[in-house]
Amino acid sequence: MLYLQQHKKELLLWWGGATDPITSTVSAFNASFMDGQNDTQVMQTTLGGGTGTYSATTDISDKVLVEVEGNTLKAGFMNLDSSSDPDVTGKITVTSNTASLEIPVTISLEACLAEDTLITMADGSHKKIKDIKAGEYCLSLNEKGEKVPGYIYAIDSDTMKFGNHYDKFTFEDGTVLDIIHRHRFYNLVDNAFVHLDVWCEGDEGVNEQGKRVKLVKSQIRYEEKNIRHCTLFCENNTYFANGLLCGNRFSVKPDMEVFLNE
């Protein structure tokens, strides 16, 4: 599966499931073939296993641009609008003289945390999100509201992504969150994972100790500067950022009554 993630004219791709006879490795880069497409960050993949000349096509060419140079596949996006395109699915087909590979593609709109945001790991330690790798375990909540290890199956910590501004949110216990674009945290008033930028001051989140914490200050577009950001996906898609429970649209809904009273 190839996961593309749009961040207001930026692109992140995770690669997995490419098997013989065509194999691949992936890295992020800036590609000249995307000139005119808002200086987007794109992906390149080194292909192997087939013989002869590689080529690539996509059935979502209005959204994804692909190009092959030798044994390098490049992919980038265009014409995406966060308000009108919440999801795009399709495929990239890679062929050689002797083999072919179909790569399912999902373009999903998710959000990011500043690179120095601390993620609570399964052993109770805290690690900056920029230093976390896929295959590690963070602290997660399952549907029963139980703390469990959450296997991190995708993270973009090795990709350089930058936003040109960020929002700052301050909670009553002194917790501060710097958010690029948007990010969902568990809101006890709405009993759901809700983007922080639509929280009201006084709304309550929950920390890793199961304590309620009020939002006391929201500062939208707090500072205009280039700021690196990262995001992760884990088992349950629930985890703790700077000690507060957060997630994404794929998150399970934990039993908060259990968690708050444990």
GICORMO-V517463 format. One record per helix or strand of 2 or more residues. SS is the DSSP state (helix for helix, strand for strand). FROM is the first residue (numbers start at 1). LEN is the number of residues. If there is no record, write none. Layout:
# GICORMO-V517463
SS:FROM:LEN  SS:FROM:LEN
This chain:
# GICORMO-V517463
strand:2:5  strand:11:5  strand:23:7  helix:32:3  strand:42:7  strand:55:4  strand:64:6  strand:72:6  strand:87:9  strand:100:10  strand:112:3  strand:118:4  strand:126:3  helix:129:3  strand:137:5  strand:147:9  strand:162:2  strand:166:6  strand:176:5  strand:184:4  strand:192:4  helix:196:3  strand:204:4  strand:212:12  strand:227:4  strand:232:3  helix:235:3  strand:238:4  strand:244:4  helix:256:5
